[in-house]
Amino acid sequence: MKDVFTGADRAKNGEETVRSADIETAKYALASASVVLCKDGKRTERTERGVMPLLLLIASGKDWRGYSVADKIVGKAAALLFVKMGVREVYGEVISIGAKQVLEKYGIEFSYRNLVAQIMNRQGTGQCPMEKSTEITDDPEQAYQIILKAQEELHGGGKI
């Protein structure tokens, strides 16, 4: 299946976004990671599941502005965390409609392989709890607090 390219500018002028070398590097490295960030050829890879790698990256205190990101699954929660991080562009193997809307709203370029209505939980029995927890907001800071609280509840109160 062919990747789909889109972004805020495409909606305005009908042009496809240009894929950067960093996003191509990140996509290539995604084979052995759950999320890969790349800027100026320097790569950071994480292997944790769900939004945990993004929460750990934020907690690291590093400046992620301007990075290109490849992620296996991008739901609305992940998209809002990417906005908080200030990334430049996102590629998702799978992306939800909610994530697409967030990335468009905040002008973050993105591409994806598969667009889905929603991200499902790991059992496939319902919506992902992180995606569900962010249904009420499009604000990245508010979403971050909601996601932290939901993660703590899911994982027995442990702090990030």
C-alpha positions, 0 to 999 in steps of 0.5 A: 500500500502506498503512503498518503501524504498530507498536512495543513498546507496541502489542504490549502493549495493541493500540494503534497508535502515533501518528505525530508531526509529525516523522516525517511531515516526515522521511517527506516529505523521504525522496523526495530523501534516503536517510535523514532525521532530524527533531526539533522541525521541524529536519531533517537529510538524508543521501544516501549509500547503505547504513549509511554515512549513519548511520555519518557521523551517529554520527561527527559527535558530534551528539546524535541522541537523540529524533529521528524517522527515515525511511529507505528501507531498514532492516535489522538493522544500521541498526536497531542503529545507530538504537538506538545513536543513541537515536532515538525512532521510525523509519519504513522504506520497507522493513524486515527482520524482524531490524530489526523485532525489534531495534526492538521489543526496545529499545522504539523506535516504528516503522512501515513500508511493506514487511516483508521476511525479509532485506535483500538485497545491491545485486546481489540475489544474497544477503543484505546484508553489513551485515545478515549481519555483525550476525546474531551480536549484538543489542548496539548497541555491539558491532554498531557495532564490527562494522559499522565493521570490515565497512565498512572491509573492503568499502571498502578499509580507509578509516576513517569 
